[in-house]
Amino acid sequence: MIKIAKQVIEFYLKNNRVPNIDELIVLDKSLVSRRANLFVTIYKWWIVHGSAWNIKELEVTALQELIKNTIEAMNDSRFWNLVLSDLSDIQVRVDEIISRDVLNTNEILKLDPLKKWVLAIKKDREKLAVILPNISPLLLTWEDFISSLSKKLDEKFEEKNYDLFAITTKQETSF
């Protein structure tokens, strides 16, 4: 999936459009025959540059999901736009979600922050934040993650106001 994501990035930067499936080299044919919930993170100089994940409707195939989320990660409004000269400085991480489990009160503090993600969705559905494992060397404990959630949500994170999920993924990276 990493090679495909990198092809998508390069194609988009060179042609200023999303590639068609037949314009990509896809060696893993299972990507066109199955669905998958994928989270794409793009790094530049080892710092997060953008990320995207489809929490609602999945695309018809894993390949379409990968293309869509790669393009959205490239255009993440929190960061500057990538340009063609950035290609040599880009790293990619693709996480395929394999389980999503509801967390009960205080269970967040029992998770291994190096292995589990946390998805926090405000009960009124107005805000959402995702924290990935190993996303930053500064996030080592769940107290660090809770601080990060507060920043991402732009409010003090209070567990009672959120539906929380522990997420397990299978990860591929280019680094």
N, C-alpha and C positions, 0 to 999 in steps of 0.2 A: 504493500500500500504506500510505503514511503516513496518508492520510485514513481508511482503514478502521481502522487501529490506534487512531487517536484516537477514532473512533466507538465501538470496543470499550471503550476506557478510560472514556469518558463514560457509556456504557450500563451498564457494570458498577458504576460508582460511584453512579449514580442508582437502579439497580434491584436491586443486590446479587445479580446472577446473570449468567451468560455469555449473550450475545445469540445467538439463532438466526440462521442465515444470512439468512433472509427479513426480519429486523429491521434489516439493514444496507443502506446504499446502496453497491452495488458496480458501478462503471462499467467496470472492466477485467474482462470476462467470461472472459479466459484464466485468471484465478485459480481458477475453478471447473472448468476442464477440464485442468489440469496439476498436477503435483506440484512442490514446491520445498523446499529446505532453507533455512530463514529464521532469522536471528538478530535478535531484537528487543531494543533497548536503550532504556530510558526515562530521561530526564534531568529533574531538577527544578533550576531555577536554574543550568542548564548543568553540573551535576554528576551523574554516574551515580547513578541511583536504583534501577535493577534491570535485569536482562537475563535472557534465556532463549533456549535453542537446543536443539533436539531432535537429539541425536547418534545415536540408535538408529533407531527406526521412524518414518518420516514419516507424517503424516496423509494421508488419501486425496487431498485437494486442497490447493493452495497457500493458498486462503482458510481452510480449516480449520487449517492449520499456523500461519498468521498469527494467527488468533483464539487458539489454544491458547498460543502463545508470548507473545503480548501479555498474556494473563491471568497466565501464570507470571512474566513480568517485573514485573508490578504487585505480585505477591505474593512477590517475591524476599526470602527470610528474612534477608538481610544488611542490609536497610533497613527503615525504618518504613513503615507502610501509608499509601497515598495516600488522601486524602479529597476530596470534591467541590470544596472550595474550592481545591485544588491545580491544578485543570484549566488555569487561565490561565498557570501557571508550568511546564507540562510541555512538553518537546520529545521527539521520537521519532526513532529511527534504525532502519531496517530494512536488513539486509544479506542479499542472496540469494547463497548460495554457488555459485560457478560452476566452481571447481576445487579439488581437494585433492591435494597432492603430498607424497609421503614425503620427508623430509629425511634425508640421510646425515650422518655425523659432521662437525661444524664448519660445515655449510651454513647453520645458523641465523645465523651472523655475517656471511654474505654477502647476506642478504636486505635489501631496502629497508623499514625499519620504518614508513615512511609509506604503503606500498602493500600490504604482506603481513600477514596474520594468522599467528599460530602457535598450533597446538593441540598440547598436550603431554599424553600419556596414559601414566601410569606403567605399566611393563611388567607389574606384577602386577595392573593394572587397578583399583587401590584409589584412585587420585587422577587428577584431570583438571583442566586449566586452559586457558583461552583468552585470548590477548592480541590485541586488535584494533588495527589501525593508527589513528592519529589519535584514540585514546581519551582521551589526556591530553597536555597540553602539556609534561608532565614526562618523557614517554617519547619520547626523540629518537634513541637509539641502541639496538642490540641488547643492550648491556651494561645499559642501563636496563630493557629488557624482561626480561632474565634475573633481575635483582633483583626485578622485579614478579612473575615466575613463582615465585620462592622464597617471596615473601609469600603469593601465592594458594595455593600448595601446602602452606604451613606447614612447609616444610623447605628445606634448601639444594638448589637445583636443580643436579643433575648430569646432563648430557646422556645419559650411558651408561645411566641408569635409566629413560629415557623413549623412547617412540615419538613422533617429532615430524613434524608436517605443516605445510606452507606452504599457506595458504588464500587464494584470490582471490575477491573478492565484487564484486557490483554493489550500490551503496549508494544509498539514498534517505534524506533527512533532512528534518525540519521546520524546520531552522535553517540 
